[in-house]
Amino acid sequence: HALRTAEKSLLPGYHPFEWKPPLKNVSSNTEVGIIDGLSGIQHLVDDYPVNTITKRFRYDAALASALMDMEEDILEGLKTQDLDDYLKGPFTVMIKESCDGMGDVSEKHGCGPAVPEKAVRFSFTLMSIVVTHENGNSKIFEENKPNSELCCKPLCLMLADESDHETLTAILSPLVAERQAMKNSILILDMGGIPRMFKFVFRGTGYDEKLVREVEGLEASGSTYICTLCDATRLEASQNLILHSITRSHAENLERYEVWRSNPYHETVDELRDRVKGVS
């Protein structure tokens, strides 16, 4: 029984917390454990039919749980910086998001359930925590091994192929909506008997190129358009390796995808491809 209680305290949904202002379109109930990853998806008549199994934690509950796991590190960090351990914050937490295919997970032997052969995992890592105080800002925590499996917190597991753009987008859309809501709110979490304020900054730096191209709707890595951040072609890049600026954004890629899909100017395939610069 004691072991079960300890296990519960390590999983999201155990620690109470609050958001100010409350998160848009997210329940204020904090006792949320493992949920169906397909809940929260807006099902429309013309939507891509999502036929997969996926389980996840609610993003805010997972972040609160991860912070409570680090309570000792946070309080120790305050002492190391000669700060009072009753500081309420705000604490700014840098989150690295990662998403990658896990390869073939099909049932090779035995009589297990029939499942898709590929799996994808979305996870996050707490990279650093900075506290704001009357004399400025102090970093009280920094992850020493940011690429280690030990500090990587799983958020969503889906039995799907990472090359299946529609399924991946549909499953991750509620997570993206929750993340967007958290950017404009402050988490109030009781730590060391004191309610403390946490703000979050998200960085999607844990995606490999294949997944970036997939999620952004870009052509595969053999494309003439070699970069996921600008419109450079292979030829242009070979002649100029220095003077490039970031010209692609997620919003612009979505606009280009819509142009590619609808072809509003009634162009030929080559003209259209030149217009959207590798979006497909």
DRENDRENSE-939813 format. One record per residue: residue in three letters; x negated, y negated, z of N, C-alpha, C in turn. Coordinates in Angstrom, 2 decimals, padded with zeros to 5 digits. Each point is the difference from the previous one (the first is absolute). Example, Ala and Ser with C-alpha at 12.3 -4.5 7.8 and 13.67 -1.06 7.14 Angstrom:
<pts>
   rest        nu        nv        nw       cau       cav       caw        cu        cv        cw
    Ala   -013.19    005.69    007.80    000.89   -001.19    000.00   -000.90   -001.20    000.00
    Ser    000.35   -001.05   -000.72   -000.82   -001.19    000.06    000.77   -001.09    000.73
</pts>
This chain:
<pts>
   rest        nu        nv        nw       cau       cav       caw        cu        cv        cw
    His   -000.84    001.21    000.00    000.84   -001.21    000.00   -000.87   -001.26    000.00
    Ala   -001.05    000.02    000.83   -000.91   -001.15    000.07   -000.70   -000.22   -001.34
    Leu   -000.35    001.12   -000.65   -000.67   -000.08   -001.30    000.94   -000.59   -001.04
    Arg    001.27    000.40    000.05    000.99   -000.52   -000.95    000.20   -001.50    000.20
    Thr    000.04   -000.43    001.26    000.15   -001.43    000.31   -001.20   -000.79   -000.52
    Ala   -001.19    000.54    000.22   -001.23   -000.66   -000.48    000.00   -000.09   -001.51
    Glu    000.46    001.07   -000.64    000.06    000.03   -001.47    000.94   -001.08   -000.52
    Lys    001.16   -000.13    000.66    000.98   -001.02   -000.41   -000.59   -001.40    000.07
    Ser   -000.78   -000.26    001.05   -000.54   -001.35    000.20   -001.00   -000.38   -001.08
    Leu   -000.52    000.99   -000.73   -000.97   -000.28   -001.06    000.67   -000.25   -001.34
    Leu    001.29    000.32   -000.10    000.71   -000.15   -001.27    000.79   -001.30   -000.05
    Pro    000.16   -000.59   -001.19    000.85   -001.19   -000.13    001.40    000.27    000.51
    Gly    000.61   -001.04    000.58    001.36    000.13    000.51    000.07    000.15    001.50
    Tyr   -001.17    000.03    000.66   -000.01    000.20    001.46   -000.08   -001.33    000.75
    His   -000.78   -000.94   -000.51   -000.22   -001.28    000.69    001.00   -001.06   -000.47
    Pro    000.68   -000.68    000.94    000.93   -001.07   -000.39   -000.77   -001.24   -000.46
    Phe    000.57   -000.73   -000.95   -000.62   -001.23   -000.49    001.09   -000.89   -000.58
    Glu   -000.39   -001.21   -000.39    000.97   -000.97   -000.51   -000.68   -000.86   -001.06
    Trp    000.79   -000.47   -000.97   -000.52   -000.90   -001.03    000.67   -001.36    000.12
    Lys   -000.80   -001.06   -000.10    000.54   -001.36    000.00   -000.54   -000.75   -001.21
    Pro    000.86   -000.45   -000.90    001.43    000.32   -000.08    000.21    001.47   -000.36
    Pro    001.22    000.54    000.22    000.26    001.40   -000.33   -000.28    000.28   -001.48
    Leu   -000.45    001.21   -000.29   -000.32    000.35   -001.38    001.26    000.09   -000.85
    Lys   -000.07   -000.57   -001.20    001.15    000.06   -000.92    000.22    001.43   -000.48
    Asn    001.24    000.44    000.03    000.40    001.31   -000.52   -000.69    001.18    000.68
    Val   -000.52   -000.22    001.23   -000.61    001.09    000.77    000.70    000.07    001.35
    Ser    000.41    001.20    000.40    000.72    000.17    001.26   -000.87   -000.45    001.18
    Ser    000.65   -000.56    001.03   -000.73   -000.42    001.20   -000.25    001.18    000.96
    Asn    000.57    001.16   -000.31   -000.22    001.20    000.82   -001.46    000.44   -000.13
    Thr   -000.69    000.16    001.14   -001.43    000.36   -000.05   -000.24    001.49    000.23
    Glu    001.02    000.73    000.40   -000.18    001.44    000.23    000.20    000.76   -001.30
    Val   -000.94   -000.21   -000.92    000.11    000.59   -001.33   -001.21    000.89   -000.24
    Gly    000.22    001.30   -000.10   -001.10    000.92   -000.25   -000.17    000.26   -001.48
    Ile   -000.13    001.27   -000.36   -000.16    000.38   -001.40    001.35   -000.15   -000.71
    Ile    000.00   -000.70   -001.13    001.25   -000.21   -000.75   -000.16    000.51   -001.43
    Asp    001.13    000.18   -000.65    000.00    000.42   -001.40   -000.55   -001.13   -000.85
    Gly   -001.04    000.30   -000.78   -000.63   -001.03   -000.81    000.88   -000.56   -001.09
    Leu    001.12    000.67   -000.29    000.91   -000.49   -001.05    001.06   -000.93    000.56
    Ser    000.07   -000.13    001.35    000.98   -000.91    000.57   -000.46   -001.43   -000.24
    Gly    000.92   -000.86   -000.33   -000.36   -001.40   -000.27   -000.16   -000.30   -001.47
    Ile   -000.01    001.04   -000.84   -000.11   -000.24   -001.44    001.38   -000.38   -000.53
    Gln    000.03   -001.06   -000.78    001.27   -000.44   -000.60    000.33    000.89   -001.19
    His    001.03    000.82    000.13    000.37    000.90   -001.10    000.97   -000.71   -000.94
    Leu   -000.43   -000.24   -001.20    000.84   -000.60   -001.02    000.24    001.02   -001.11
    Val    001.03   -000.24   -000.81    000.36    000.95   -001.04   -001.15    000.24   -000.97
    Asp   -000.71   -001.08   -000.35   -001.06    000.15   -001.00   -001.37    000.24    000.63
    Asp   -000.04    000.26    001.32   -001.28    000.28    000.65   -000.57    001.33   -000.47
    Tyr   -001.32    000.08    000.08   -000.67    001.27   -000.27    000.41    000.99    001.08
    Pro    000.46    001.21   -000.37    000.41    000.97    001.03   -001.21    000.53    000.76
    Val   -000.05   -000.27    001.30   -001.14    000.42    000.81    000.28    001.39    000.56
    Asn   -000.76    000.97   -000.44    000.20    001.38    000.44   -001.28    000.47    000.69
    Thr   -000.12   -000.31    001.29   -001.21    000.36    000.73    000.30    000.06    001.48
    Ile   -000.97    000.48    000.76    000.10    000.03    001.46   -001.02   -000.99    000.53
    Thr    000.40   -000.88    000.89   -000.95   -000.94    000.57    000.40   -000.36    001.43
    Lys   -000.99   -000.10    000.87    000.22   -000.37    001.40   -000.93   -001.16    000.34
    Arg    000.48   -000.89    000.87   -000.86   -001.14    000.36    000.38   -000.55    001.36
    Phe   -000.84   -000.89    000.51    000.32   -000.80    001.18    000.45   -001.37   -000.49
    Arg    000.79   -000.69    000.82    000.30   -001.39   -000.34   -001.28   -000.81    000.23
    Tyr   -000.31   -000.89   -000.93   -001.30   -000.67    000.00   -000.26   -000.76    001.31
    Asp    001.00   -000.76    000.47   -000.24   -000.80    001.21   -000.18    000.87    001.23
    Ala    000.74    001.11    000.08   -000.14    000.91    001.14   -001.38    000.66    000.00
    Ala   -000.49    000.32   -001.20   -001.33    000.61   -000.12   -001.10   -000.98    000.42
    Leu    000.16   -001.28   -000.38   -001.00   -001.01    000.39   -000.01   -000.21    001.51
    Ala    001.20   -000.07    000.60    000.09   -000.17    001.46   -000.66    001.17    000.72
    Ser    000.24    001.21   -000.50   -000.59    001.20    000.60   -001.53   -000.02   -000.12
    Ala   -000.49   -000.40   -001.18   -001.45   -000.06   -000.23   -000.66   -001.01    000.94
    Leu    000.67   -001.14    000.22   -000.55   -001.01    000.90   -000.02    000.50    001.45
    Met    001.06    000.72    000.40    000.03    000.53    001.37   -001.08    001.05    000.20
    Asp   -000.33    000.75   -001.05   -001.11    000.96    000.08   -001.32   -000.73    000.30
    Met   -000.07   -001.26   -000.44   -001.24   -000.77    000.13    000.02   -000.96    001.18
    Glu    000.93    000.19    000.91    000.15   -000.93    001.13   -001.33   -000.19    000.75
    Glu   -000.69    001.11    000.29   -001.27   -000.10    000.74   -001.04   -000.78   -000.80
    Asp   -000.07    000.26   -001.31   -000.98   -000.70   -000.85    000.27   -001.50   -000.02
    Ile    001.29   -000.36   -000.06    000.38   -001.41   -000.07   -000.35   -000.72    001.31
    Leu    000.35    000.61    001.13   -000.29   -000.62    001.30   -001.51   -000.06    000.24
    Glu   -000.71    001.05   -000.43   -001.46    000.01    000.14   -000.63   -001.08   -000.87
    Gly    000.58   -000.19   -001.22   -000.50   -001.03   -000.91    000.16   -001.40    000.58
    Leu    001.11   -000.23    000.70    000.22   -001.29    000.66   -001.07   -000.25    001.07
    Lys   -000.30    001.04    000.78   -001.02   -000.15    001.05   -001.38   -000.25   -000.60
    Thr   -000.30    000.72   -001.09   -001.31   -000.15   -000.65   -000.21   -001.43   -000.50
    Gln    001.09   -000.64   -000.44   -000.08   -001.38   -000.49    000.19   -001.02    001.12
    Asp   -000.05    000.48    001.25    000.20   -000.87    001.18    001.33   -000.74   -000.04
    Leu    001.03    000.71   -000.45    001.34   -000.57   -000.04    000.87    000.68    001.05
    Asp    001.01   -000.71    000.47    000.91    000.57    000.99    000.79    001.14   -000.62
    Asp    000.11    001.12    000.73    000.73    001.13   -000.58    001.51   -000.17    000.08
    Tyr    000.44   -001.17    000.50    001.45   -000.26   -000.02    000.39   -000.95   -001.14
    Leu   -000.94   -000.25   -000.94    000.32   -000.84   -001.17    001.17    000.60   -000.78
    Lys    000.95   -000.85   -000.36    001.16    000.49   -000.75   -000.21   -000.03   -001.51
    Gly   -001.05   -000.68   -000.45   -000.25   -000.07   -001.43    000.31   -001.39   -000.55
    Pro    000.30   -000.11   -001.28    000.27    001.11   -000.92   -001.26    000.76   -000.43
    Phe    000.17    001.30   -000.19   -001.04    000.87   -000.53    000.29    000.20   -001.49
    Thr   -001.01   -000.19   -000.84    000.17    000.23   -001.44   -000.65    001.33   -000.36
    Val    000.81    000.92   -000.52   -000.46    001.36   -000.29   -000.14    000.18   -001.51
    Met   -001.19    000.42   -000.43   -000.24    000.27   -001.42    000.28    001.48   -000.28
    Ile    000.90    000.25   -000.93    000.40    001.37   -000.34   -000.49    000.35   -001.41
    Lys   -000.71    001.12   -000.11   -000.37    000.51   -001.33    000.98    001.11   -000.37
    Glu    000.65   -000.16   -001.14    000.93    001.03   -000.47   -000.69    000.92   -000.99
    Ser    000.33    001.27    000.08   -000.58    000.99   -000.92    001.10    000.90   -000.53
    Cys   -000.17    000.43   -001.23    000.94    000.94   -000.59   -000.76    000.84   -001.01
    Asp    000.12    001.31    000.13   -000.75    000.85   -000.91    000.68    001.35   -000.14
    Gly   -000.20    000.62   -001.15    000.51    001.34   -000.22   -000.79    001.00    000.83
    Met    000.67    001.05    000.47   -000.66    001.01    000.83   -000.26    001.28   -000.78
    Gly    000.25   -000.06   -001.31   -000.29    001.16   -000.83    001.11    001.04    000.05
    Asp   -000.37    001.21   -000.37    000.96    001.10   -000.12    000.34    000.58    001.37
    Val    001.28   -000.02    000.36    000.42    000.55    001.29    001.07    001.08   -000.18
    Ser    000.08    000.55   -001.21    001.06    000.97   -000.28   -000.22    001.30    000.78
    Glu    001.08    000.72    000.20   -000.05    001.28    000.69   -000.55    001.05   -000.96
    Lys   -001.22    000.46    000.28   -000.63    000.96   -000.91    000.41    001.44    000.31
    His    000.18    000.29    001.28    000.35    001.36    000.41    001.15   -000.07    001.00
    Gly    000.60    001.12    000.24    001.06    000.05    000.99    001.32   -000.50   -000.55
    Cys    000.91   -000.32    000.90    001.36   -000.34   -000.43    000.44   -001.34    000.57
    Gly   -000.89   -000.97   -000.01    000.35   -001.33    000.50    000.98   -000.70   -000.93
    Pro    000.48   -001.17    000.40    000.98   -000.72   -000.82   -000.62   -000.48   -001.31
    Ala    000.82   -000.06   -001.03   -000.48   -000.51   -001.29   -000.14   -001.51    000.10
    Val   -001.21   -000.50   -000.12   -000.24   -001.44    000.10   -000.81   -000.46   -001.20
    Pro    000.06   -001.30   -000.31   -000.86   -000.52   -001.07   -001.47    000.30    000.32
    Glu   -000.82    000.09   -001.01   -001.37    000.46    000.21   -000.94   -001.07    000.54
    Lys    000.39   -001.26   -000.07   -000.91   -001.07    000.41    000.57   -000.74    001.22
    Ala   -000.91   -000.59    000.78    000.43   -000.81    001.14   -000.76   -001.32   -000.01
    Val    000.63   -001.03    000.56   -000.61   -001.33    000.10    000.16   -000.48    001.43
    Arg   -001.05   -000.62    000.54    000.07   -000.53    001.37   -000.28   -001.50    000.00
    Phe    000.87   -000.74    000.69   -000.20   -001.43    000.21   -000.37   -000.18    001.47
    Ser   -001.09   -000.72    000.26   -000.47   -000.15    001.38   -000.57   -001.40    000.21
    Phe   -000.32   -000.30    001.25   -000.59   -001.32    000.29   -001.08    000.14    001.07
    Thr   -000.89   -000.98    000.03   -001.08   -000.05    000.99   -000.04   -001.38    000.63
    Leu   -000.12   -000.07    001.33   -000.18   -001.29    000.67   -001.47   -000.38   -000.11
    Met   -000.29   -001.01   -000.82   -001.38   -000.35   -000.30   -000.62   -000.93    001.04
    Ser    000.76   -001.01    000.42   -000.54   -000.95    000.98    001.13   -000.72    000.71
    Ile   -000.32   -000.52    001.19    000.96   -000.80    000.77   -000.71   -001.26    000.48
    Val    000.60   -001.15   -000.31   -000.54   -001.29    000.41    001.03   -000.69    000.89
    Val   -000.45   -000.54    001.13    000.92   -000.70    000.90   -000.26   -001.50   -000.07
    Thr    001.08   -000.76    000.00   -000.09   -001.47    000.01    000.14   -000.48    001.44
    His   -000.95   -000.83    000.44    000.06   -000.54    001.36   -000.33   -001.48   -000.04
    Glu   -000.02   -000.64    001.16   -000.14   -001.46    000.03   -001.33   -000.50   -000.55
    Asn   -001.02    000.88   -000.03   -001.31   -000.41   -000.52   -000.26    000.47   -001.43
    Gly    001.00    000.58   -000.64   -000.18    000.46   -001.38    000.48    001.43   -000.19
    Asn   -000.72    000.74   -000.87    000.35    001.39   -000.29   -001.14    000.93    000.38
    Ser    000.33    001.18    000.50   -001.03    000.99    000.34    000.43    001.37   -000.50
    Lys   -000.94    000.69   -000.64    000.29    001.36   -000.47   -000.21    000.96    001.18
    Ile    001.06    000.70    000.37   -000.10    000.90    001.16   -000.04    001.47   -000.40
    Phe    000.22    000.27   -001.30   -000.10    001.39   -000.46   -000.36    000.02   -001.48
    Glu   -000.90    000.91   -000.36   -000.29    000.25   -001.41   -000.26    001.49   -000.16
    Glu    000.66    000.61   -000.97   -000.15    001.44   -000.23   -001.39    000.30   -000.54
    Asn   -000.75    000.85    000.72   -001.38    000.31   -000.41   -000.06    000.95   -001.19
    Lys    001.00    000.88   -000.10    000.01    000.98   -001.09    001.33   -000.10   -000.75
    Pro    000.15   -001.07   -000.80    001.31   -000.27   -000.63    000.43    001.06   -001.00
    Asn   -000.93    000.81   -000.49    000.37    001.03   -000.97    000.17    001.38    000.63
    Ser   -000.08    000.04    001.33    000.13    001.28    000.69    001.45    000.45    000.06
    Glu    000.18    001.32   -000.08    001.33    000.59    000.12    000.57   -000.23    001.40
    Leu   -000.87   -000.19    000.99    000.43   -000.10    001.39    000.79   -001.28    000.29
    Cys   -000.29   -001.08   -000.74    000.70   -001.27    000.28    001.08   -000.28   -001.04
    Cys    000.23    000.95   -000.89    000.98   -000.17   -001.08    001.36    000.53    000.48
    Lys    000.98   -000.88    000.13    001.31    000.38    000.55    000.97    000.35   -001.13
    Pro    000.47    001.24   -000.08    000.95    000.35   -001.07    001.34   -000.69    000.22
    Leu    000.56   -000.52   -001.08    001.28   -000.71    000.09    001.09    000.71   -000.79
    Cys   -000.37    000.52   -001.17    001.00    000.64   -000.86   -000.64    001.15   -000.77
    Leu    000.65    001.14    000.02   -000.46    001.16   -000.77    001.09    000.37   -000.99
    Met   -000.36    000.10   -001.27    001.01    000.32   -001.02   -000.49    001.13   -000.89
    Leu    000.89    000.92   -000.28   -000.32    001.07   -000.94    000.35   -000.51   -001.39
    Ala   -000.98   -000.62   -000.62    000.18   -000.62   -001.32   -001.36   -000.10   -000.66
    Asp    000.01   -000.22   -001.29   -001.24   -000.18   -000.75   -000.33   -001.49   -000.02
    Glu   -001.24   -000.35    000.32   -000.36   -001.43    000.03    000.10   -000.63   -001.39
    Ser    000.10    000.82   -001.04    000.15   -000.53   -001.36    001.46   -000.30   -000.34
    Asp    000.91    000.40    000.89    001.43   -000.23   -000.23    000.36   -001.39    000.51
    His   -000.14   -000.98   -000.87    000.14   -001.41    000.37    001.36   -000.30    000.64
    Glu    001.07    000.50   -000.61    001.35   -000.34    000.48    000.26    000.55    001.39
    Thr   -000.36    001.27    000.22    000.23    000.61    001.32   -000.83   -000.70    001.07
    Leu   -001.27   -000.26   -000.32   -000.89   -000.66    000.96    000.53   -001.38    000.36
    Thr    000.42   -000.75   -001.00    000.51   -001.35    000.23    001.27    000.03    000.84
    Ala    000.89    000.95   -000.31    001.27    000.10    000.73   -000.23    000.34    001.47
    Ile   -000.91    000.95    000.27   -000.24    000.44    001.38   -000.69   -001.09    000.81
    Leu   -000.93   -000.72   -000.64   -000.77   -001.01    000.74    000.74   -001.33    000.13
    Ser    001.07   -000.19   -000.76    000.68   -001.31    000.02    000.53   -000.39    001.39
    Pro    000.58    000.92    000.81    000.42   -000.41    001.35   -001.19   -000.39    000.88
    Leu   -001.14    000.71   -000.16   -001.21   -000.35    000.76   -000.48   -001.40   -000.37
    Val    000.02   -000.28   -001.30   -000.43   -001.32   -000.48    000.92   -001.09    000.55
    Ala    001.31    000.28    000.06    000.96   -000.97    000.53   -000.26   -000.25    001.49
    Glu   -000.30    001.07    000.75   -000.30   -000.15    001.43   -001.28   -000.81    000.20
    Arg   -001.01    000.29   -000.82   -001.26   -000.75    000.10    000.24   -001.48   -000.29
    Gln    000.79   -000.29   -001.02    000.28   -001.39   -000.37    000.69   -000.74    001.14
    Ala    000.93    000.69    000.67    000.72   -000.61    001.12   -000.95   -000.29    001.17
    Met   -000.95    000.90    000.23   -000.93   -000.16    001.13   -000.98   -001.15   -000.20
    Lys   -000.25   -000.36   -001.26   -000.94   -001.10   -000.27    000.49   -001.32    000.58
    Asn    001.32   -000.14    000.14    000.59   -001.27    000.43    000.54    000.06    001.42
    Ser   -000.49    000.95    000.79    000.53    000.15    001.35   -001.14    000.36    000.96
    Ile    000.28   -000.09    001.30   -001.01    000.31    001.02    000.51    001.16    000.85
    Leu   -000.87    000.99    000.21    000.34    001.15    000.82   -000.26   -000.33    001.48
    Ile    001.00    000.23    000.84   -000.16   -000.16    001.45   -000.10    001.39    000.60
    Leu   -001.16    000.32    000.56   -000.26    001.35    000.50   -000.56   -000.08    001.41
    Asp    000.59    000.77    000.91   -000.44   -000.01    001.40   -001.28    000.82    000.13
    Met   -001.10   -000.66    000.38   -001.29    000.68    000.10   -000.68   -000.43    001.30
    Gly   -000.32    000.96    000.84   -000.59   -000.32    001.30    000.95   -000.78    000.88
    Gly    001.30    000.25   -000.18    001.01   -000.67    000.82    000.32   -001.42   -000.44
    Ile   -000.57   -000.44   -001.13    000.22   -001.37   -000.48    000.50    000.04   -001.44
    Pro    001.09   -000.73   -000.32    000.46   -000.05   -001.39   -000.99   -000.80   -000.85
    Arg   -000.53    000.63   -001.05   -001.01   -000.67   -000.84    000.51   -000.13   -001.42
    Met   -000.53   -001.01   -000.70    000.46   -000.32   -001.35   -001.02    000.47   -001.04
    Phe    000.49    000.72   -001.02   -000.87    000.50   -001.06    000.52   -000.43   -001.37
    Lys   -000.92   -000.52   -000.81    000.30   -000.32   -001.40   -000.81    000.95   -000.87
    Phe    000.52    000.32   -001.18   -000.66    000.99   -000.85   -000.38   -000.58   -001.36
    Val   -001.19    000.37   -000.44   -000.47   -000.33   -001.35   -000.26    001.32   -000.70
    Phe    000.58    000.18   -001.19   -000.10    001.28   -000.70   -000.92   -000.12   -001.21
    Arg   -000.86    001.01   -000.16   -000.90    000.06   -001.15    000.12    001.39   -000.64
    Gly    000.36    000.03   -001.27    000.14    001.29   -000.69   -001.29    000.44   -000.63
    Thr   -001.03    000.20    000.82   -001.33    000.31   -000.54   -000.30    001.49   -000.02
    Gly    000.95    000.82    000.43   -000.27    001.44    000.05    000.60    000.77   -001.16
    Tyr    000.20   -000.68   -001.13    000.54    000.68   -001.19   -001.13    000.25   -000.99
    Asp   -000.05    001.18   -000.58   -000.99    000.20   -001.06    000.55   -000.58   -001.31
    Glu   -000.86   -000.07   -001.02    000.39   -000.67   -001.24    001.19    000.67   -000.67
    Lys    000.03    001.34    000.07    001.10    000.74   -000.64    001.34   -000.44    000.57
    Leu    000.06   -000.12    001.33    001.26   -000.36    000.64    000.35   -001.47   -000.24
    Val   -001.02   -000.87    000.01    000.25   -001.42   -000.29    000.63   -000.13   -001.38
    Arg   -000.58    000.69   -000.98    000.54   -000.06   -001.36    001.42    000.56   -000.05
    Glu    000.23    001.05    000.77    001.32    000.63    000.02    001.05   -000.93    000.60
    Val   -000.31   -000.56    001.17    000.96   -000.85    000.71    000.23   -001.32   -000.73
    Glu   -001.05   -000.52   -000.64    000.12   -001.28   -000.70    000.54    000.17   -001.42
    Gly    000.22    001.25   -000.42    000.54    000.23   -001.35   -001.01   -000.27   -001.09
    Leu   -001.29    000.22    000.29   -001.05   -000.22   -001.00   -000.32    001.29   -000.74
    Glu   -000.62   -000.14   -001.17   -000.45    001.18   -000.73   -001.05    000.74    000.81
    Ala   -000.22    001.28   -000.31   -000.96    000.81    000.75   -001.42   -000.52   -000.18
    Ser   -000.95    000.60    000.72   -001.36   -000.54    000.07   -000.73   -000.01   -001.34
    Gly    000.49    000.74   -000.99   -000.64   -000.02   -001.31    000.43   -001.17   -000.86
    Ser    000.80   -000.91    000.57    000.56   -001.13   -000.75   -001.09   -000.95   -000.50
    Thr    000.32   -000.69   -001.11   -000.88   -001.07   -000.50   -000.14   -001.09    001.06
    Tyr    001.09   -000.22    000.75   -000.02   -001.02    001.06   -000.58    000.65    001.25
    Ile   -001.26   -000.31    000.25   -000.80    000.77    000.94    000.25   -000.36    001.47
    Cys    000.50   -001.22    000.24    000.08   -000.51    001.37    001.44   -000.03    000.51
    Thr    000.17    000.28    001.29    001.33   -000.07    000.61    000.27   -001.39    000.58
    Leu   -000.99   -000.90   -000.06    000.16   -001.34    000.58    000.01   -001.11   -001.04
    Cys   -000.44    000.30   -001.23    000.02   -001.03   -001.04    000.30    000.65   -001.35
    Asp    000.01   -000.82   -001.06    000.41    000.49   -001.33   -001.19    000.36   -000.89
    Ala   -001.17    000.17    000.59   -001.20    000.29   -000.80    000.12    001.35   -000.70
    Thr   -000.45    000.03   -001.27   -000.09    001.27   -000.72   -001.40    000.57    000.23
    Arg   -000.20    001.24   -000.42   -001.32    000.62    000.16   -001.07   -000.80   -000.73
    Leu    000.34   -000.48   -001.20   -000.96   -000.77   -000.80   -000.36   -001.30    000.71
    Glu    001.02   -000.72    000.49   -000.25   -001.27    000.70   -000.83    000.23    001.26
    Ala    000.30    001.07    000.71   -000.73    000.29    001.24   -001.46    000.34   -000.28
    Ser   -000.25    000.70   -001.11   -001.38    000.37   -000.33   -000.84   -001.22   -000.37
    Gln    000.66   -001.05   -000.50   -000.72   -001.21   -000.41   -000.07   -001.04    001.13
    Asn    000.87    000.17    001.00    000.05   -000.99    001.09    000.37    000.72    001.29
    Leu   -000.99    000.23    000.83    000.24    000.74    001.24    000.21   -000.92    001.20
    Ile   -000.08   -001.31   -000.22   -000.02   -000.92    001.14    001.23   -000.90    000.07
    Leu    000.29   -000.71   -001.09    001.00   -001.07    000.06    001.43    000.52   -000.18
    His    000.48    000.71    001.02    001.39    000.47   -000.02    000.71   -000.50    001.24
    Ser    001.26   -000.32   -000.14    000.80   -000.38    001.17    001.22    000.90    000.08
    Ile    000.59    000.10    001.18    001.17    000.85    000.18    001.20   -000.66   -000.67
    Thr    000.51    000.65   -001.03    001.14   -000.57   -000.73    001.23    000.88    000.06
    Arg   -000.14    001.21    000.51    001.17    000.88    000.13    000.57   -000.11    001.41
    Ser    001.30   -000.11    000.10    000.66    000.09    001.30    001.12    001.03   -000.13
    His    000.47    000.49    001.14    001.06    001.00   -000.03    001.24   -000.55   -000.70
    Ala    000.34   -001.26    000.32    001.20   -000.62   -000.59   -000.14   -000.12   -001.51
    Glu   -001.19   -000.40   -000.46   -000.21   -000.16   -001.44    000.03    001.35   -000.71
    Asn   -000.57    001.02    000.65    000.05    001.34   -000.60    001.44    000.48   -000.16
    Leu    000.85   -000.33    000.98    001.42    000.38   -000.09    000.67   -000.73   -001.17
    Glu   -000.34   -001.29   -000.17    000.56   -000.77   -001.11   -000.45    000.59   -001.34
    Arg   -001.28    000.35   -000.07   -000.52    000.57   -001.24    000.64    001.35   -000.30
    Tyr    000.24    000.78    001.07    000.65    001.30   -000.19    001.40   -000.19   -000.59
    Glu    000.69   -001.03    000.49    001.35   -000.28   -000.51   -000.04   -000.41   -001.46
    Val   -001.03   -000.78   -000.38   -000.19   -000.39   -001.41   -000.27    001.24   -000.84
    Trp   -000.87    000.89    000.51   -000.33    001.24   -000.71    001.26    000.87   -000.19
    Arg    000.82    000.04    001.03    001.19    000.86   -000.03    001.08   -000.54   -000.94
    Ser    000.18   -001.33    000.02    001.12   -000.59   -000.75   -000.40   -000.57   -001.37
    Asn   -001.31   -000.28   -000.18   -000.51   -000.56   -001.26    000.89   -001.16   -000.50
    Pro    000.08   -001.09    000.78    000.94   -001.09   -000.34   -000.36   -000.73   -001.29
    Tyr   -001.26    000.09   -000.43   -000.42   -000.73   -001.21   -000.02    000.90   -001.23
    His    000.49    001.24    000.16    000.10    000.95   -001.11   -001.33    000.16   -000.74
    Glu   -001.05    000.24    000.76   -001.33    000.14   -000.58   -000.31    001.46   -000.32
    Thr   -001.05    000.20   -000.78   -000.46    001.36   -000.27   -000.68    000.53    001.26
    Val   -000.28    001.30    000.04   -000.63    000.60    001.17   -001.34   -000.66    000.30
    Asp   -000.81   -000.24   -001.05   -001.32   -000.60    000.20    000.10   -001.43    000.52
    Glu    000.94   -000.77   -000.57    000.19   -001.39    000.46    000.49   -000.02    001.45
    Leu    000.91    000.91    000.31    000.55    000.06    001.35   -001.08    000.41    001.00
    Arg   -000.82    000.96   -000.39   -001.07    000.47    000.89   -001.01   -001.12    000.27
    Asp   -000.27   -000.79   -001.03   -000.92   -001.12    000.17    000.59   -001.06    000.93
    Arg    001.32   -000.14   -000.03    000.66   -000.99    000.85   -000.04    000.40    001.48
    Val    000.23    001.28    000.28    000.10    000.43    001.40   -001.34    000.45    000.58
    Lys   -001.03    000.07   -000.83   -001.38    000.26    000.46   -000.13    001.26    000.85
    Gly    000.45    001.13   -000.55   -000.26    001.26    000.70    001.07    000.45    000.97
    Val    001.09   -000.76    000.11    001.12    000.47    000.82    000.81    000.97   -000.86
    Ser    000.43    001.10    000.59    000.75    000.97   -000.81    001.08    000.69    000.83
</pts>
